[in-house]
Amino acid sequence: MLVRLPKKTSDLETAFDAWWAAQTDDFRSTHDELEHRRGFKAGFTAGRKKTAKRYTFMTGKMKITIWAADVGSARALAVKEADRRFHEYGLKPPKAGWSLRLLGTAHHEP
């Protein structure tokens, strides 16, 4: 059974909402908010992660995306993220540890 947690407001959403609210009514009425949100998200994420690569791991059915400088630190952060997700549901992580499989790597070129 899949348990959904309430969504938290991220820095990205807060920054976009502030930017969107700063635009004129004329601008907001003639432009699509969702389209601008996608573009804002891409630029905001790339700007914050200038020196980091994006690593995506899979463990069981759980996919974990991590931004880190190298695969070793990404793997360590992925283990912490998997533990955190399990603790949110009141579950214990596996005793043998996580079996992480690297799905892909991406790097932002400035």
C-alpha positions as CSV (number, residue, x, y, z in Angstrom):
1,M,0.0,0.0,0.0
2,L,1.4,3.4,-1.0
3,V,1.3,6.0,1.7
4,R,1.4,9.6,0.5
5,L,2.8,12.3,2.8
6,P,1.7,15.9,2.6
7,K,3.7,18.0,0.1
8,K,6.2,20.5,1.6
9,T,6.8,23.9,0.1
10,S,10.3,23.9,-1.4
11,D,12.7,26.8,-1.9
12,L,12.0,26.5,-5.6
13,E,8.2,27.0,-5.1
14,T,8.8,29.9,-2.8
15,A,11.1,31.6,-5.2
16,F,8.8,31.0,-8.2
17,D,5.7,32.3,-6.3
18,A,7.6,35.4,-5.2
19,W,8.8,36.0,-8.8
20,W,5.3,35.4,-10.3
21,A,3.7,37.7,-7.8
22,A,6.2,40.4,-8.7
23,Q,5.1,40.3,-12.4
24,T,2.5,42.8,-13.6
25,D,-1.2,41.8,-14.0
26,D,-0.8,42.3,-17.7
27,F,2.1,39.9,-17.9
28,R,0.4,37.2,-15.8
29,S,-2.8,37.4,-17.8
30,T,-1.0,36.9,-21.1
31,H,1.4,34.1,-20.1
32,D,0.8,30.6,-18.9
33,E,1.9,30.1,-15.3
34,L,2.6,26.3,-15.6
35,E,4.9,26.9,-18.7
36,H,6.9,29.6,-16.8
37,R,7.0,27.3,-13.7
38,R,8.7,24.6,-15.8
39,G,11.3,27.0,-17.2
40,F,11.9,28.6,-13.8
41,K,12.4,25.2,-12.2
42,A,15.0,24.2,-14.8
43,G,17.0,27.4,-14.4
44,F,16.7,27.5,-10.7
45,T,17.9,23.9,-10.3
46,A,20.7,24.2,-12.7
47,G,21.9,27.5,-11.1
48,R,22.0,25.9,-7.6
49,K,23.8,22.8,-8.7
50,K,26.6,24.3,-10.8
51,T,29.4,21.9,-9.8
52,A,27.3,18.9,-9.0
53,K,26.2,16.0,-11.1
54,R,22.8,14.3,-10.8
55,Y,22.9,10.6,-9.9
56,T,19.8,8.5,-10.0
57,F,19.7,5.2,-8.0
58,M,17.2,2.5,-7.8
59,T,16.7,0.3,-4.7
60,G,13.7,-2.1,-4.9
61,K,10.9,0.0,-6.4
62,M,12.2,3.2,-4.9
63,K,14.0,5.7,-7.2
64,I,16.3,8.2,-5.5
65,T,17.8,11.2,-7.3
66,I,20.9,12.9,-5.7
67,W,23.0,15.9,-6.6
68,A,26.7,15.3,-5.6
69,A,30.2,15.9,-6.8
70,D,31.1,12.2,-7.3
71,V,29.5,8.8,-7.3
72,G,30.8,7.8,-3.9
73,S,29.3,10.8,-2.1
74,A,26.1,10.4,-4.1
75,R,25.8,6.7,-3.0
76,A,26.3,7.8,0.6
77,L,23.7,10.5,0.3
78,A,21.3,8.0,-1.4
79,V,21.6,5.6,1.5
80,K,20.8,8.5,3.9
81,E,17.8,9.5,1.7
82,A,16.5,5.9,1.6
83,D,16.8,5.7,5.4
84,R,15.0,9.0,5.8
85,R,12.1,7.9,3.6
86,F,11.7,4.7,5.5
87,H,11.8,6.5,8.9
88,E,9.0,8.8,7.6
89,Y,6.7,5.8,7.4
90,G,7.9,4.4,10.7
91,L,9.7,1.5,9.0
92,K,13.2,0.2,9.7
93,P,15.8,0.0,6.8
94,P,17.0,-3.4,5.8
95,K,19.6,-5.0,8.2
96,A,21.8,-5.9,5.3
97,G,21.8,-2.4,4.0
98,W,20.5,-0.9,0.7
99,S,21.3,-2.5,-2.6
100,L,21.7,0.6,-4.8
101,R,21.8,0.3,-8.6
102,L,23.0,3.4,-10.5
103,L,20.5,4.2,-13.2
104,G,22.1,7.3,-14.7
105,T,24.3,10.3,-14.4
106,A,23.8,13.8,-15.7
107,H,26.0,16.9,-15.5
108,H,25.0,20.5,-16.1
109,E,27.5,22.4,-18.4
110,P,27.4,26.2,-17.7
